[in-house]
Amino acid sequence: MSPNARTMKRKYSIEERRSKILNMLHTEGRVFVEKLVETFDVSEVSIRKDLAVLEERKLLVRVKGGAIALHQAGDFDDMSISSKQRLHTHEKQLIGKFAAAMIHDGDRIILDSGTTTMEIAKNLDAFKDLTVITNALDIAITINNYGRFNVIVLGGAMRAVSHSTVGMISEYALKNIFCDKLFLGVDSISIKDGLSTPSLEEASLNQAMIGAAREVIAVFDSSKFGRRTFAHIADLDKITTIVTDSHISPELKDYIEKSHITLHIVDTDA
């Protein structure tokens, strides 16, 4: 067959190609590098660069083998800690700083694994005496670096995706602990379904954390609203306080306030 007889694929400009990728994400929810290479007849390097640029623009989330739509990240993949760190960084930093100010010297606190709770760990300079219990290895190291706090790391099986421990050993340890505050990172939250996470083991551990704390403070950016993932953690009535950003929906804000949950909204637009 001569070259003129072949069906030639249209060559798109870089921005046209990226726009097409976003359209595919909108309709399909997920795209794969291999399929995009075939569709656009470009190299894998080019496609991976496209996905990296679109992720930097906060238009998608890269996952193994491709990418998923930003608003569906919690529904499709248990994202790695490195992927989560690139999302809503500004909001998480301000929420973490605000939440840290809710702690008092002498408190015994639980810090759940997560990128927002990590921001709390980074903002403890003002304190002299804290006991911090965590299942997150990266958070434990950060807290230990202060050199003056009592750090308790929950044992168990390590989840490589989150650098955290889960399982019966972690849950058993919490049965013998009583704490003042739990700072709970949240993957997904909705009025109907409450709090949820992609991991069954993580959900079970979070339930044990809730049972060990006098006050449960959920910390998360507003992108988590209106989503439901695989494993149910708790209904909203198990939460004492919520700290989130100023993009919270009016519907959820109204529901939270009527539910007598203390709501702190951090202005992230200033």
Secondary structure, DSSP 4 states (H G I P E B T S, - for coil): --GGGS-PPPPPPHHHHHHHHHHHHHHHSEEEHHHHHHHHT--HHHHHHHHHHHHHTTSEEEETTEEEEGGGHHHH----HHHHHTSSHHHHHHHHHHHHTT--TT-EEEE-SSHHHHHHHTT-TT-S--EEEESBHHHHHHHHTTSSSEEEE--SEEETTTTEEESHHHHHHHTT--EEEEEEE-SEEETTTEEEES-HHHHHHHHHHHHHEEEEEEE--GGGBT---SEEEE-GGG-SEEEEETT--HHHHHHHHHTT-EEEEE----
